[in-house]
Amino acid sequence: MNPRPIYSNSRPVSVTAFWRWWFVVQGSLLTAWSLATIDSHVKASYIVLGVIAGIIEGILLLLSTLRVPRNILVRFLFALNVLLQITAYPLIVALGVNNLLLHAGITRPLIASLVMIVITVLVIVIHIPYAMALFAPLNNGWAQSIAMIYGFAWIVGGSQFMMGKVNKNVYSHIWRDLLNTGVYGAILFVVVGAIAMYQWGYRGPSWRFNPLAQPWILALLAASCLLFLGWNTFTNPNSFRSLYTWEFHLKSVTFYWFAQGLEPGIAEEWLWRYIILALLLTGLRKSRWQIPGSVFLTGLLFGLWHATNALGGAQGVLATAVQMQFAMISGWFMAALYLYSGSFSVPMIFHALIDILAMMATGSIVSTAPTRNEYIWSTVTECTRPCQVDR
């Protein structure tokens, strides 16, 4: 395996006055607008509240772009403020867009679609100073990793609030599905992550296949991926028989479930198999365990990261534990796929297909607790995949 596709040296930059003031003024105005228009009838009290909140947020945004202080306590408060702004900014943008759509009172679907095209492009532009001011200046791997992992949920999830309470007869389900499932948020995360990685000195992920990869091994990997997709989608893994007996049936083949599965294929791969894997390869560049250590850690962290699915009680603890194991093993396999094949499209497409087909087959995004036999045979099938990669 070859780390060449994603490895580079970091060279973080300082926030220039241009990016700082674009970020601060834009964030302050968006905050004021979001609160001033939060009610269907604009009131003087809301305008005053919006102006005050905008000024306060502007000050906090400005403080988050200054140099890291030396005093330990002040540095801690500085870090908290940076995390606060990583959280707040995407939510403020989403709330501002939602208020704009509600107050615009658009009644024609064609006009609504044209407006959404303009807004989605504009929101991408709005996130550029967000990436330059909060992420680009980070100067060590730990801070960079924490910021990107933490920012993932807010950047991807924030866009899901952009179309709250809009008229479903005016705004097509395509637009609502793209935003509500997080696909558009995944695109935003790709943009923010790409800007940050470039400023840290990393090349983008490689899309070309590694010329040193053996064709027969690539063919074997492709076959194993297809077999796993079929097994994961069309079988009930409760016995040895499930390995070769499939029932070809998808419960809900809709654009909504396609989008639900596409989002993690884009966003999660960009975070874990591009950003985090690249940072780990850089951090372990002087170790003889650089590649196996980076693959192991990215898979381990990817699995542990799925523990958040149990928060709020939406998914049971046992189901989440099994999902964590699945994610961990899949993380190892997909990292190895990327490093061996050299093409980032391989793990991205494979991950997307796993989720798209699984969600279409079940009509759900929530994992259920398996029986003992289901757990055993699922584990057997999962564990055979990493062994198929030539190390």
C-alpha positions, 0 to 999 in steps of 0.5 A: 500500500502507498500513502502517496495519494494523500500525504503532504506536509502541513503549513498553516496560515494566519488569518488575514484582515480580509478573511477576518472582517468578511467573517466578522461582518457577515456573521454579525449581519446574519445573526441580526437578520436571523433574530430580527425575522424569527417571527412571521411578523417583524416587530421592533422588539425583535429588530432591537434583539437582533441588533444587540445579538449581532453586535455580541456575535460580531465581537465573539467572532472577532475574538475567535480570529485573534492569535491564540493567547499564552495564558492557560485560562484565557487559552481555554476560554479562547478554545471554547469560543472557537468551538462555539463559533464552529457550532453557531455559524452554520446554524445562524446561516441556516436560520437566516436562509429559512427566515428568508424563504418564509418571508419571501412568500414565493408561490410558484415552484419554478421561481422557488427552484431558481431561488434555491439554486441561487441560495445554495450557491450563495451559502457555499460562498458564505462558508468560505470565510468560515473555513478560512477564519476558524479552521485554516489557522490551526497549527497542529494535528490534534487541533485540526482533527478535533475541529474537523470531527466536531465541526462535521455534525454542525456543518452537515446538520445545519443545512437541514434547518434551511427548509423548515416549515416551507410550503411543500407544494411550492418547494419540490421534494428534491430540494427538501430531500437534498437539504433535509437528508444532509446531502447539501450539508455534505457538499458544504463539508467537502468545501470547508474541509478542502479549504482547510486541508489546502491551507494546512498544506495537503493535496486533495485526495487522489482520484486515479488508480495506483499504477502499482496496484495488481489488477487481479487484486483490484478485481478480487477486491471489487468482487468481494465488495459486490458480494458484501453489498449483496449479502448486506442488502438481501440476506438475513444473516442468522446462519451459514445458509445466509451466506449464499441464499439471498432474497432480492427485494428493496422495501422503499426505492425512493430519492429520499432513501437514495439521498439518505445513503449518499450523505454518509458516502460523501461526508463521512468518507471525506472526514475519515478516509481523507482528512483524518487519515491524512492527518494520521499519516502525517503524525506517524510519518516517522514511525515504521507503523505509519500505514498500519497505525493510521489505518487502525486508528482511523477505523477505531475512531470511526467506530467509536464515533458512531456511539453518538447514534445512541444519544437521545434514545433513538437507537438502542445501546446494543444496536449501536454497539453492533453498529460501532463494530461494523463501522470499525471493521468497515473503516479499516477495510475502506482505508485499506481500499483507498491506500491500495487502489489510490482512488478516493472514489473507491471507498466513497462509492462503496460506502454510499452503496452500502448505506443506500441499499441498506436503507432502501431494503429496510426503509429506515436509518435506525439499526436494530439489535441483532439476535445471537446468530445474526451477530455471529454471522454478521461478524464472520462476514465483516471480518473476512473483508480486511483479510482480503487486502494485500498488506 
